[in-house]
Amino acid sequence: MTWLPVTWLYVPGDRPERFAKAVASGADVVILDLEDAVAPAKKDEARDNAVAYLRSRPRTAGQVHVRVNDLATARGRDDLAAVGELADAVRLPKVESAAALDAVTGAPAYALLESAAGIVAAGEIAAHPRVAGVALGEQDLAAELAITDEQPMNHLRLQVVLAAAAAGLPPVPMSVYPNVKDEVGLLASCRAGRAIGLFGRTAIHPRQIPLIRRAFRPSEEEAARAAEVVEAAERAEAAGLGAVALPDGRFVDAPIVTRARRTLALSRRLTDPPEAAAAARAEDRARERAEGGDEDPGRAEGADEGRVRDREEGRPGDRAVGSPEVPVSDA
């Protein structure tokens, strides 16, 4: 069963004292941000901080991604050259065509779609061989299209969900929720995103991590239903039967059984404290590196039984971890 991130935590690249704290927060992925979270005068310093941390980080650290600046700029290309071989993945802002990815080398790339052009080209971008995942940059997108309502934004989100699924990529996570004190709103937003196929969410503060985990954890009813399906599948396999029948007489096929197993695995994982889950993932990463099998974190995780379907990034607004007053993009 493959592993998929549920929580992604941004930390500004010009705040190196927060890097280790972010890694220890329980987030599945930490994103060192060199783009919107950093003032122009500090961007070179932020890049140097990211390089220094990536070179010295413990081998047991979890996944660390870096969001670079726009590759259409010299700064963005310098960012990629500096961190591309060090980070577990890079996040590329403002991607508008597959051709923009042709020169990308090094770590797997996550393409951030933040404009009308990016949405229109979502299919070809998702299918590019350098892309390990896609996400929406909703703040810029909503501003460009003058969108003020969730319904049209959901239409755009679904286009990206479909593009990722068709390309065999991992699920699309939701964008950050900008109000770190609105726990009820965050939970409701996460559950609405989950209902349209998004999975997991980027965060701007460690306090949001347990709430995101709770929102994407299967309910007791969902877990019980999944257990029933798995138990029926195991009975059928033991009896040498191809068809799987539930106690109430309903038959289910292989994709339903696969989904049920994923649901149970996710339920167990998200029931654990985030620190325990992060520690277990860190051990897995260390073992992969030691064995020389450090897999592409995007392609491998999206390949479970053909495709995993549960998805990424949602609501306008994005700010730096621990600093809600500092705006960053929403990817």
ZALO-301594 format. One record per residue: residue number from 1; x, y, z of N, C-alpha, C, O in turn. Coordinates in steps of 0.1 Angstrom, whole numbers, plus 5000, padded with zeros to 4 digits. Example, Ala and Ser with C-alpha at 12.3 -4.5 7.8 and 13.67 -1.06 7.14 Angstrom:
BEGIN
   i  n_u  n_v  n_w ca_u ca_v ca_w  c_u  c_v  c_w  o_u  o_v  o_w
   1 5132 4943 5078 5123 4955 5078 5132 4967 5078 5142 4967 5085
   2 5128 4978 5071 5137 4989 5071 5129 5000 5079 5134 5011 5080
***
This chain:
BEGIN
   i  n_u  n_v  n_w ca_u ca_v ca_w  c_u  c_v  c_w  o_u  o_v  o_w
   1 5008 4988 5000 5000 5000 5000 5009 5012 5000 5017 5014 5009
   2 5007 5021 4991 5015 5033 4989 5011 5044 4999 5000 5044 5004
   3 5021 5053 5002 5019 5063 5012 5016 5076 5005 5023 5080 4995
   4 5006 5084 5009 5003 5097 5004 5003 5108 5014 4998 5105 5025
   5 5009 5119 5012 5009 5130 5021 4995 5135 5024 4987 5136 5015
   6 4992 5138 5036 4979 5144 5040 4981 5159 5044 4973 5168 5041
   7 4993 5162 5050 4996 5176 5055 5009 5180 5049 5019 5173 5049
   8 5008 5193 5044 5020 5199 5038 5022 5213 5045 5012 5221 5045
   9 5033 5216 5051 5035 5228 5059 5045 5237 5053 5056 5234 5051
  10 5040 5250 5050 5049 5260 5045 5057 5266 5056 5052 5268 5067
  11 5070 5270 5053 5078 5277 5062 5087 5287 5053 5092 5283 5043
  12 5087 5300 5057 5094 5310 5049 5109 5306 5048 5115 5303 5059
  13 5115 5308 5037 5129 5305 5035 5139 5314 5043 5150 5311 5045
  14 5134 5326 5047 5142 5335 5054 5141 5334 5069 5145 5342 5077
  15 5134 5323 5073 5133 5320 5088 5139 5306 5091 5132 5297 5094
  16 5152 5305 5089 5159 5291 5091 5157 5285 5105 5158 5273 5106
  17 5155 5294 5115 5153 5289 5128 5140 5281 5130 5138 5273 5139
  18 5131 5282 5119 5119 5274 5120 5119 5261 5112 5110 5253 5113
  19 5130 5259 5104 5130 5247 5096 5129 5234 5104 5120 5226 5101
  20 5137 5232 5114 5137 5220 5122 5124 5219 5129 5119 5208 5131
  21 5119 5230 5134 5106 5229 5141 5095 5225 5132 5086 5217 5136
  22 5095 5230 5119 5085 5225 5110 5086 5210 5107 5076 5204 5106
  23 5098 5205 5105 5100 5191 5103 5095 5183 5114 5090 5172 5113
  24 5097 5188 5127 5092 5181 5139 5077 5183 5142 5072 5177 5152
  25 5070 5190 5133 5056 5194 5136 5047 5183 5134 5035 5183 5139
  26 5051 5172 5127 5041 5162 5124 5036 5163 5110 5028 5154 5105
  27 5040 5173 5102 5035 5174 5088 5042 5164 5080 5053 5160 5082
  28 5034 5158 5070 5040 5148 5062 5051 5154 5053 5061 5147 5050
  29 5049 5166 5048 5058 5173 5039 5060 5187 5044 5050 5194 5048
  30 5073 5192 5045 5076 5206 5048 5080 5212 5035 5088 5207 5028
  31 5075 5224 5033 5078 5232 5021 5086 5244 5025 5081 5254 5031
  32 5099 5245 5021 5107 5257 5023 5103 5266 5012 5105 5263 5000
  33 5098 5278 5015 5093 5287 5005 5102 5298 5002 5106 5306 5011
  34 5106 5299 4989 5115 5310 4985 5108 5320 4977 5113 5330 4973
  35 5094 5318 4975 5087 5327 4966 5079 5337 4974 5085 5347 4980
  36 5066 5336 4975 5058 5347 4980 5059 5350 4995 5056 5361 5000
  37 5064 5340 5003 5066 5342 5017 5078 5351 5020 5080 5354 5032
  38 5087 5354 5010 5099 5360 5013 5100 5374 5006 5096 5375 4994
  39 5104 5384 5013 5105 5398 5007 5116 5397 4996 5126 5390 4998
  40 5115 5405 4986 5125 5405 4975 5139 5407 4980 5148 5401 4975
  41 5141 5415 4990 5155 5418 4995 5161 5406 5002 5173 5406 5004
  42 5153 5397 5006 5158 5385 5013 5158 5372 5006 5161 5362 5011
  43 5155 5373 4993 5153 5360 4985 5167 5353 4983 5167 5341 4984
  44 5177 5360 4981 5190 5353 4980 5194 5347 4993 5199 5335 4993
  45 5192 5354 5004 5194 5348 5017 5186 5336 5020 5191 5326 5025
  46 5173 5336 5016 5164 5325 5017 5169 5313 5010 5169 5301 5015
  47 5174 5315 4997 5179 5304 4989 5191 5298 4996 5193 5285 4997
  48 5200 5306 5002 5212 5301 5009 5208 5293 5021 5214 5283 5024
  49 5198 5298 5028 5193 5290 5040 5188 5277 5036 5191 5267 5043
  50 5180 5276 5025 5174 5263 5021 5185 5254 5017 5185 5242 5021
  51 5195 5258 5010 5206 5250 5005 5214 5244 5018 5217 5233 5018
  52 5217 5253 5027 5224 5249 5039 5216 5239 5047 5222 5229 5052
  53 5203 5241 5048 5195 5231 5056 5195 5217 5049 5196 5207 5055
  54 5192 5218 5036 5191 5205 5028 5204 5197 5028 5203 5185 5028
  55 5215 5204 5028 5228 5197 5029 5231 5191 5042 5238 5181 5043
  56 5225 5197 5053 5229 5192 5066 5218 5185 5074 5220 5180 5085
  57 5206 5184 5068 5194 5178 5075 5197 5164 5078 5204 5157 5071
  58 5191 5159 5089 5192 5145 5093 5187 5136 5083 5177 5139 5076
  59 5193 5124 5081 5187 5115 5071 5174 5109 5075 5167 5104 5067
  60 5170 5110 5088 5157 5106 5092 5146 5116 5090 5135 5114 5093
  61 5150 5128 5085 5140 5139 5083 5130 5134 5073 5133 5126 5064
  62 5117 5139 5074 5107 5135 5064 5109 5143 5051 5120 5148 5049
  63 5099 5143 5043 5101 5149 5030 5102 5164 5031 5094 5170 5039
  64 5111 5170 5024 5112 5185 5024 5112 5189 5009 5121 5185 5001
  65 5102 5197 5006 5101 5203 4993 5106 5218 4993 5106 5224 5004
  66 5109 5223 4982 5112 5238 4981 5104 5244 4970 5103 5239 4958
  67 5096 5255 4973 5090 5262 4963 5099 5273 4958 5103 5282 4966
  68 5103 5272 4946 5112 5282 4940 5104 5293 4934 5092 5293 4934
  69 5111 5303 4929 5105 5315 4922 5102 5311 4908 5106 5300 4903
  70 5094 5319 4901 5089 5317 4888 5101 5314 4878 5111 5321 4878
  71 5101 5302 4872 5112 5298 4863 5113 5307 4851 5123 5306 4843
  72 5103 5316 4848 5104 5326 4838 5114 5337 4841 5118 5345 4833
  73 5119 5337 4854 5128 5347 4859 5142 5341 4861 5143 5329 4864
  74 5152 5349 4861 5166 5344 4864 5166 5339 4878 5173 5329 4881
  75 5159 5346 4887 5160 5341 4901 5154 5327 4903 5159 5319 4910
  76 5143 5325 4896 5137 5312 4896 5146 5301 4891 5147 5290 4897
  77 5153 5304 4880 5162 5294 4874 5174 5292 4883 5179 5280 4884
  78 5179 5302 4890 5190 5301 4899 5185 5293 4912 5193 5285 4917
  79 5173 5295 4916 5167 5287 4927 5168 5272 4924 5172 5264 4931
  80 5163 5269 4912 5162 5255 4907 5176 5249 4906 5178 5237 4911
  81 5185 5256 4901 5199 5251 4900 5205 5248 4914 5212 5239 4915
  82 5201 5256 4924 5207 5255 4937 5201 5244 4945 5208 5237 4952
  83 5188 5241 4944 5181 5231 4953 5176 5219 4945 5172 5209 4952
  84 5177 5219 4932 5171 5208 4924 5176 5195 4927 5169 5185 4926
  85 5189 5194 4931 5195 5181 4934 5195 5178 4949 5199 5167 4953
  86 5190 5187 4957 5190 5185 4972 5176 5182 4978 5175 5175 4987
  87 5166 5188 4972 5152 5187 4978 5146 5174 4974 5150 5168 4964
  88 5136 5169 4981 5129 5157 4978 5120 5160 4966 5116 5151 4958
  89 5116 5173 4964 5108 5177 4953 5108 5192 4952 5111 5199 4962
  90 5106 5198 4941 5105 5213 4939 5090 5216 4935 5084 5209 4927
  91 5086 5227 4940 5073 5232 4936 5075 5244 4927 5081 5254 4930
  92 5069 5244 4915 5071 5254 4904 5059 5263 4903 5048 5258 4899
  93 5060 5275 4906 5048 5284 4906 5045 5289 4891 5054 5289 4883
  94 5033 5292 4889 5029 5299 4877 5032 5291 4864 5036 5297 4854
  95 5030 5278 4865 5032 5270 4853 5020 5271 4843 5009 5270 4848
  96 5023 5275 4831 5012 5277 4821 5013 5268 4809 5004 5269 4801
  97 5023 5260 4807 5024 5252 4796 5034 5240 4799 5042 5241 4808
  98 5032 5229 4792 5041 5218 4794 5056 5221 4789 5065 5217 4795
  99 5057 5230 4779 5070 5234 4774 5078 5241 4784 5090 5240 4784
 100 5072 5247 4794 5079 5254 4805 5086 5244 4814 5095 5248 4822
 101 5083 5231 4813 5089 5221 4822 5100 5213 4815 5107 5205 4821
 102 5102 5216 4802 5112 5208 4795 5126 5209 4800 5134 5199 4799
 103 5129 5220 4806 5143 5222 4810 5145 5219 4825 5156 5221 4830
 104 5134 5214 4832 5135 5211 4846 5143 5198 4848 5140 5188 4842
 105 5153 5198 4856 5160 5186 4860 5161 5185 4875 5157 5194 4882
 106 5166 5174 4879 5168 5172 4894 5156 5165 4900 5151 5156 4895
 107 5152 5171 4912 5141 5165 4920 5128 5165 4912 5126 5172 4903
 108 5119 5156 4916 5105 5156 4910 5099 5170 4912 5101 5177 4921
 109 5090 5173 4902 5084 5187 4902 5069 5187 4904 5062 5178 4898
 110 5065 5196 4912 5050 5198 4914 5047 5211 4907 5052 5222 4910
 111 5038 5210 4897 5034 5222 4889 5022 5229 4896 5012 5223 4898
 112 5024 5242 4898 5013 5250 4905 5006 5258 4894 5012 5266 4887
 113 4993 5255 4892 4985 5261 4882 4978 5273 4888 4969 5272 4896
 114 4982 5285 4884 4977 5298 4891 4971 5308 4881 4969 5319 4885
 115 4968 5303 4869 4962 5313 4859 4953 5305 4850 4952 5293 4850
 116 4945 5313 4842 4936 5307 4832 4944 5298 4822 4939 5287 4819
 117 4955 5303 4818 4963 5295 4809 4968 5282 4815 4968 5272 4808
 118 4971 5282 4828 4975 5270 4834 4964 5260 4835 4966 5248 4833
 119 4952 5265 4838 4940 5255 4839 4937 5249 4825 4935 5237 4824
 120 4938 5258 4815 4935 5253 4801 4945 5242 4797 4941 5232 4790
 121 4957 5244 4802 4968 5234 4798 4970 5223 4808 4980 5216 4808
 122 4961 5222 4818 4963 5213 4829 4966 5198 4825 4974 5192 4831
 123 4959 5194 4815 4961 5180 4810 4975 5177 4805 4981 5168 4809
 124 4980 5186 4796 4993 5184 4791 5004 5187 4801 5015 5180 4801
 125 5002 5196 4811 5011 5198 4821 5012 5186 4830 5023 5181 4834
 126 5000 5180 4834 5000 5168 4843 5007 5156 4837 5013 5148 4843
 127 5006 5156 4823 5011 5144 4816 5026 5145 4813 5033 5136 4809
 128 5032 5157 4817 5047 5159 4814 5055 5149 4822 5052 5148 4834
 129 5065 5143 4817 5073 5133 4824 5080 5138 4837 5084 5130 4846
 130 5082 5151 4837 5089 5157 4849 5080 5160 4861 5084 5163 4872
 131 5067 5159 4858 5057 5163 4868 5054 5151 4877 5049 5141 4873
 132 5055 5153 4890 5051 5143 4900 5038 5147 4907 5032 5138 4913
 133 5033 5159 4905 5020 5162 4910 5016 5176 4906 5025 5184 4901
 134 5003 5180 4907 4999 5193 4903 4991 5199 4915 4985 5191 4923
 135 4989 5212 4915 4982 5219 4925 4977 5232 4920 4982 5237 4910
 136 4966 5237 4926 4961 5250 4922 4967 5261 4931 4969 5260 4943
 137 4969 5273 4924 4972 5285 4931 4960 5294 4930 4959 5302 4921
 138 4951 5292 4940 4938 5298 4939 4937 5313 4940 4928 5319 4935
 139 4946 5319 4948 4945 5333 4951 4947 5341 4938 4939 5349 4934
 140 4958 5337 4931 4961 5344 4918 4950 5341 4908 4946 5350 4900
 141 4945 5328 4907 4935 5324 4898 4922 5332 4900 4916 5336 4891
 142 4918 5333 4913 4905 5339 4916 4906 5354 4912 4896 5360 4908
 143 4918 5360 4915 4920 5374 4911 4919 5377 4896 4913 5386 4891
 144 4925 5368 4889 4926 5369 4874 4912 5368 4868 4908 5375 4859
 145 4904 5359 4873 4891 5356 4868 4879 5363 4875 4868 5361 4872
 146 4883 5371 4885 4873 5378 4893 4862 5368 4899 4850 5371 4900
 147 4867 5357 4904 4858 5347 4911 4857 5350 4925 4867 5353 4932
 148 4844 5351 4930 4842 5354 4944 4833 5343 4951 4829 5345 4962
 149 4830 5332 4944 4821 5322 4949 4828 5308 4948 4836 5306 4939
 150 4824 5299 4956 4830 5286 4956 4826 5277 4944 4833 5269 4940
 151 4813 5279 4939 4809 5271 4929 4817 5271 4916 4821 5261 4911
 152 4820 5283 4911 4829 5283 4899 4843 5279 4902 4850 5273 4894
 153 4848 5281 4915 4861 5276 4918 4861 5261 4919 4871 5255 4915
 154 4850 5255 4923 4850 5240 4923 4850 5235 4909 4856 5224 4907
 155 4845 5242 4900 4846 5237 4886 4860 5237 4881 4864 5227 4875
 156 4868 5247 4885 4882 5247 4881 4890 5236 4889 4899 5229 4883
 157 4887 5234 4902 4893 5224 4910 4891 5210 4903 4900 5202 4902
 158 4879 5208 4899 4876 5195 4893 4883 5192 4880 4887 5181 4877
 159 4886 5203 4872 4894 5201 4860 4908 5197 4864 4914 5188 4857
 160 4913 5202 4875 4927 5198 4879 4927 5184 4885 4936 5176 4882
 161 4916 5180 4892 4915 5167 4897 4914 5157 4886 4921 5146 4887
 162 4907 5160 4876 4906 5151 4864 4919 5150 4857 4923 5139 4852
 163 4926 5161 4855 4939 5161 4848 4949 5152 4855 4956 5145 4849
 164 4949 5154 4869 4958 5146 4877 4955 5131 4876 4964 5123 4874
 165 4942 5128 4877 4938 5114 4876 4941 5108 4862 4946 5096 4862
 166 4938 5115 4852 4941 5110 4838 4956 5107 4836 4959 5098 4828
 167 4964 5115 4842 4979 5114 4841 4985 5104 4850 4997 5101 4850
 168 4976 5098 4859 4982 5088 4869 4989 5095 4880 4998 5088 4886
 169 4987 5107 4883 4994 5114 4894 4987 5112 4907 4976 5107 4907
 170 4994 5116 4918 4987 5115 4931 4976 5125 4932 4974 5133 4924
 171 4967 5123 4942 4956 5132 4944 4961 5147 4946 4972 5149 4950
 172 4952 5156 4943 4955 5170 4944 4952 5175 4958 4941 5174 4962
 173 4962 5181 4965 4959 5186 4978 4952 5200 4978 4953 5207 4968
 174 4946 5204 4988 4939 5217 4989 4949 5228 4992 4959 5226 4998
 175 4945 5240 4988 4953 5252 4991 4951 5255 5006 4943 5249 5013
 176 4960 5264 5011 4959 5267 5025 4946 5274 5029 4940 5281 5021
 177 4943 5273 5042 4932 5280 5048 4938 5291 5056 4945 5289 5065
 178 4935 5304 5052 4943 5315 5057 4940 5319 5071 4949 5326 5078
 179 4929 5315 5077 4926 5320 5091 4929 5309 5100 4922 5299 5102
 180 4941 5310 5107 4946 5299 5116 4938 5298 5128 4939 5288 5135
 181 4929 5307 5132 4921 5306 5144 4907 5301 5141 4899 5297 5150
 182 4903 5299 5128 4890 5294 5125 4890 5279 5123 4891 5275 5111
 183 4890 5272 5134 4890 5257 5133 4878 5251 5127 4879 5242 5119
 184 4866 5257 5130 4854 5251 5124 4854 5253 5109 4850 5244 5101
 185 4858 5265 5105 4858 5268 5090 4868 5259 5083 4865 5255 5072
 186 4880 5257 5089 4890 5248 5083 4885 5234 5081 4886 5228 5070
 187 4878 5229 5092 4873 5215 5091 4862 5214 5080 4862 5205 5072
 188 4853 5224 5079 4842 5224 5069 4848 5225 5055 4843 5218 5046
 189 4858 5233 5053 4864 5235 5040 4871 5222 5036 4870 5218 5024
 190 4878 5216 5045 4885 5203 5042 4875 5193 5037 4877 5185 5028
 191 4864 5192 5045 4854 5181 5042 4847 5184 5028 4844 5175 5021
 192 4845 5197 5025 4839 5200 5012 4849 5197 5001 4845 5192 4990
 193 4862 5199 5003 4872 5196 4993 4873 5181 4991 4874 5176 4980
 194 4873 5174 5002 4873 5159 5001 4862 5154 4993 4863 5144 4986
 195 4850 5160 4994 4838 5155 4987 4840 5157 4972 4833 5150 4964
 196 4848 5166 4967 4850 5167 4952 4863 5161 4947 4867 5164 4936
 197 4869 5153 4956 4881 5145 4951 4894 5151 4955 4904 5145 4950
 198 4895 5162 4962 4908 5167 4967 4912 5159 4979 4904 5153 4986
 199 4925 5158 4982 4930 5150 4993 4942 5156 4999 4952 5159 4993
 200 4941 5159 5012 4951 5165 5020 4951 5180 5018 4943 5186 5010
 201 4960 5187 5025 4960 5202 5024 4973 5208 5029 4980 5203 5038
 202 4977 5219 5022 4988 5227 5027 4984 5235 5039 4972 5240 5040
 203 4993 5237 5048 4990 5245 5060 5000 5256 5062 5011 5256 5056
 204 4996 5267 5069 5005 5278 5072 5009 5279 5086 5017 5288 5090
 205 5004 5270 5095 5007 5270 5109 5006 5256 5114 4997 5249 5110
 206 5015 5252 5123 5014 5238 5128 5001 5235 5135 4997 5223 5135
 207 4994 5245 5141 4982 5242 5148 4971 5236 5138 4961 5230 5142
 208 4973 5239 5125 4963 5234 5115 4965 5219 5112 4956 5213 5107
 209 4976 5214 5115 4979 5200 5111 4970 5190 5117 4964 5182 5109
 210 4967 5189 5130 4958 5179 5135 4944 5181 5130 4937 5171 5129
 211 4940 5193 5127 4926 5195 5121 4925 5190 5107 4915 5184 5104
 212 4935 5192 5099 4935 5186 5086 4935 5171 5086 4928 5165 5079
 213 4943 5165 5095 4943 5151 5097 4929 5146 5101 4925 5135 5095
 214 4923 5153 5110 4910 5148 5114 4900 5149 5103 4891 5140 5101
 215 4900 5160 5095 4891 5162 5084 4892 5151 5073 4882 5147 5067
 216 4904 5146 5071 4906 5136 5060 4907 5121 5066 4909 5112 5058
 217 4905 5120 5079 4904 5107 5084 4891 5101 5082 4881 5107 5084
 218 4890 5088 5077 4877 5082 5075 4869 5081 5087 4874 5080 5098
 219 4856 5083 5086 4847 5082 5098 4847 5068 5103 4851 5059 5096
 220 4841 5066 5115 4840 5053 5120 4831 5044 5111 4833 5032 5109
 221 4820 5050 5106 4811 5043 5097 4819 5039 5084 4817 5028 5079
 222 4827 5048 5078 4835 5045 5066 4844 5034 5069 4846 5025 5061
 223 4851 5034 5081 4861 5024 5084 4854 5010 5086 4859 5000 5082
 224 4842 5011 5093 4835 4998 5095 4831 4992 5082 4831 4980 5080
 225 4826 5000 5073 4821 4995 5060 4833 4990 5052 4832 4980 5045
 226 4845 4996 5052 4857 4992 5046 4861 4978 5051 4865 4969 5044
 227 4861 4977 5065 4865 4964 5071 4856 4953 5066 4860 4942 5064
 228 4843 4956 5065 4833 4946 5060 4837 4941 5046 4837 4929 5044
 229 4840 4950 5038 4844 4947 5024 4857 4938 5024 4858 4928 5017
 230 4867 4943 5031 4880 4935 5032 4878 4921 5037 4884 4912 5032
 231 4870 4920 5048 4868 4907 5054 4861 4898 5044 4864 4886 5043
 232 4851 4903 5037 4844 4895 5026 4854 4891 5015 4853 4879 5011
 233 4863 4900 5011 4872 4897 5001 4882 4886 5006 4885 4877 4998
 234 4886 4886 5018 4895 4876 5023 4888 4862 5024 4894 4852 5022
 235 4875 4862 5028 4868 4850 5028 4867 4844 5014 4868 4832 5012
 236 4864 4852 5005 4862 4848 4991 4875 4842 4986 4876 4832 4979
 237 4886 4849 4989 4900 4844 4984 4903 4831 4991 4908 4822 4984
 238 4900 4829 5004 4903 4817 5011 4895 4805 5005 4899 4794 5005
 239 4883 4809 5000 4874 4798 4994 4877 4796 4980 4870 4788 4973
 240 4886 4804 4974 4889 4802 4960 4878 4808 4951 4877 4804 4939
 241 4871 4818 4956 4860 4824 4948 4865 4837 4942 4872 4845 4948
 242 4860 4840 4930 4864 4853 4924 4855 4864 4928 4859 4875 4928
 243 4842 4861 4930 4832 4871 4934 4833 4874 4949 4834 4864 4957
 244 4831 4886 4953 4831 4890 4967 4816 4894 4970 4811 4904 4965
 245 4810 4886 4980 4797 4889 4984 4797 4894 4999 4803 4888 5007
 246 4790 4905 5001 4788 4910 5015 4777 4903 5022 4768 4897 5015
 247 4777 4904 5035 4766 4897 5042 4752 4900 5038 4743 4892 5039
 248 4750 4913 5033 4736 4916 5029 4733 4912 5015 4722 4916 5010
 249 4742 4905 5009 4739 4900 4995 4745 4908 4984 4745 4903 4973
 250 4750 4920 4987 4756 4928 4977 4770 4923 4972 4777 4918 4981
 251 4773 4924 4959 4785 4919 4954 4794 4932 4951 4789 4942 4947
 252 4807 4931 4954 4816 4942 4951 4827 4937 4942 4831 4925 4943
 253 4833 4946 4934 4844 4941 4925 4858 4946 4931 4858 4952 4941
 254 4868 4943 4923 4882 4945 4928 4885 4960 4932 4891 4962 4942
 255 4881 4969 4923 4884 4983 4927 4878 4988 4940 4884 4995 4948
 256 4866 4982 4944 4860 4986 4956 4868 4980 4968 4870 4986 4978
 257 4873 4968 4966 4881 4961 4976 4894 4969 4978 4899 4971 4990
 258 4900 4973 4967 4913 4981 4968 4910 4994 4976 4918 4998 4984
 259 4899 5001 4973 4896 5013 4980 4893 5011 4995 4897 5019 5003
 260 4887 4999 4998 4884 4996 5012 4897 4994 5019 4898 4998 5031
 261 4907 4988 5013 4920 4985 5020 4927 4999 5022 4933 5001 5033
 262 4926 5008 5012 4932 5021 5014 4925 5029 5025 4932 5035 5033
 263 4912 5027 5026 4905 5034 5036 4909 5029 5050 4911 5038 5059
 264 4910 5016 5052 4915 5011 5065 4929 5016 5068 4932 5019 5080
 265 4938 5015 5058 4951 5020 5061 4952 5034 5065 4959 5038 5074
 266 4944 5043 5058 4944 5057 5061 4938 5059 5075 4942 5068 5082
 267 4927 5052 5078 4921 5053 5092 4931 5050 5103 4932 5057 5113
 268 4939 5039 5101 4949 5036 5111 4960 5046 5112 4964 5050 5123
 269 4964 5051 5101 4975 5061 5100 4971 5074 5107 4979 5080 5114
 270 4959 5079 5104 4955 5092 5109 4949 5091 5123 4946 5101 5129
 271 4948 5079 5128 4944 5077 5142 4956 5079 5151 4954 5084 5163
 272 4968 5076 5146 4980 5078 5154 4983 5093 5155 4979 5101 5147
 273 4990 5097 5166 4994 5111 5167 5003 5115 5155 5010 5106 5150
 274 5002 5127 5150 5010 5131 5138 5025 5129 5140 5032 5126 5131
 275 5030 5130 5153 5044 5129 5155 5048 5114 5153 5059 5111 5147
 276 5039 5105 5157 5042 5090 5155 5042 5087 5140 5050 5079 5135
 277 5032 5093 5133 5031 5090 5118 5043 5096 5111 5049 5089 5102
 278 5048 5108 5115 5059 5114 5109 5072 5106 5112 5080 5104 5103
 279 5073 5100 5124 5085 5092 5128 5085 5079 5119 5096 5075 5115
 280 5074 5073 5118 5073 5061 5110 5077 5064 5095 5084 5056 5089
 281 5072 5075 5090 5075 5078 5076 5090 5081 5075 5097 5078 5065
 282 5096 5088 5085 5110 5091 5085 5119 5079 5084 5129 5078 5077
 283 5114 5069 5092 5122 5056 5092 5121 5050 5078 5131 5044 5074
 284 5109 5050 5072 5108 5045 5059 5117 5052 5049 5124 5045 5041
 285 5118 5065 5050 5126 5073 5041 5141 5069 5043 5148 5068 5033
 286 5145 5068 5055 5159 5064 5058 5162 5051 5053 5173 5049 5047
 287 5153 5041 5054 5155 5028 5049 5156 5028 5033 5165 5022 5028
 288 5148 5036 5027 5148 5037 5012 5162 5042 5008 5168 5037 4998
 289 5166 5053 5014 5179 5059 5011 5191 5049 5013 5200 5048 5005
 290 5190 5042 5024 5201 5033 5027 5201 5021 5017 5212 5016 5014
 291 5190 5018 5012 5189 5007 5002 5191 5012 4988 5191 5004 4979
 292 5193 5025 4986 5195 5030 4973 5182 5031 4965 5183 5031 4952
 293 5171 5030 4971 5158 5029 4964 5150 5041 4967 5137 5040 4969
 294 5155 5053 4967 5148 5065 4971 5139 5069 4959 5143 5075 4949
 295 5126 5065 4960 5117 5065 4949 5112 5079 4946 5113 5088 4955
 296 5108 5081 4934 5101 5094 4931 5088 5095 4939 5079 5087 4938
 297 5088 5105 4948 5077 5106 4958 5063 5109 4951 5053 5107 4958
 298 5063 5113 4939 5050 5116 4933 5046 5104 4924 5035 5099 4926
 299 5054 5100 4915 5050 5089 4906 5047 5076 4913 5037 5070 4911
 300 5056 5072 4923 5054 5060 4930 5042 5060 4938 5035 5050 4938
 301 5039 5071 4945 5028 5071 4954 5015 5072 4946 5004 5070 4951
 302 5015 5076 4933 5003 5077 4925 5000 5064 4918 4990 5064 4910
 303 5008 5054 4919 5007 5042 4911 5000 5030 4917 5000 5020 4911
 304 4995 5032 4929 4989 5021 4936 4977 5015 4928 4967 5022 4927
 305 4978 5003 4924 4968 4996 4916 4963 5004 4904 4951 5005 4902
 306 4973 5011 4898 4969 5019 4886 4967 5034 4890 4974 5042 4884
 307 4959 5037 4900 4957 5051 4904 4951 5052 4918 4944 5043 4922
 308 4955 5062 4925 4949 5064 4938 4940 5077 4936 4944 5087 4930
 309 4928 5076 4940 4919 5087 4938 4913 5092 4950 4903 5087 4955
 310 4919 5102 4956 4913 5110 4967 4919 5124 4969 4914 5127 4980
 311 4925 5134 4965 4931 5147 4959 4937 5159 4967 4938 5158 4979
 312 4942 5173 4961 4950 5185 4966 4944 5199 4964 4935 5199 4956
 313 4947 5209 4968 4947 5224 4971 4935 5232 4968 4930 5232 4957
 314 4930 5239 4977 4916 5245 4977 4913 5260 4978 4909 5265 4967
 315 4915 5267 4988 4908 5280 4990 4917 5292 4988 4929 5291 4992
 316 4913 5304 4984 4922 5315 4982 4929 5319 4995 4924 5318 5006
 317 4941 5324 4993 4949 5329 5005 4960 5319 5009 4958 5307 5008
 318 4971 5324 5014 4982 5316 5018 4992 5325 5026 4996 5335 5020
 319 4996 5321 5037 5006 5329 5045 5017 5320 5051 5016 5308 5051
 320 5027 5326 5056 5038 5319 5060 5036 5313 5073 5029 5318 5082
 321 5042 5301 5075 5040 5293 5088 5045 5302 5100 5055 5307 5100
 322 5035 5302 5109 5038 5309 5122 5037 5324 5120 5039 5332 5130
 323 5034 5329 5108 5033 5344 5106 5021 5347 5097 5023 5350 5086
 324 5009 5346 5103 4997 5348 5095 4996 5362 5088 4989 5364 5079
 325 5005 5371 5093 5004 5385 5087 5012 5386 5074 5012 5396 5067
 326 5020 5375 5071 5029 5376 5059 5022 5368 5048 5022 5356 5048
 327 5017 5375 5037 5010 5368 5026 5020 5360 5017 5031 5365 5014
 328 5016 5348 5014 5023 5340 5004 5012 5335 4994 5000 5337 4997
 329 5016 5328 4984 5006 5323 4974 4999 5311 4980 5003 5306 4991
 330 4988 5307 4974 4980 5297 4980 4982 5283 4974 4974 5274 4976
 331 4994 5281 4968 4997 5267 4963 5005 5260 4973 5009 5248 4970
***
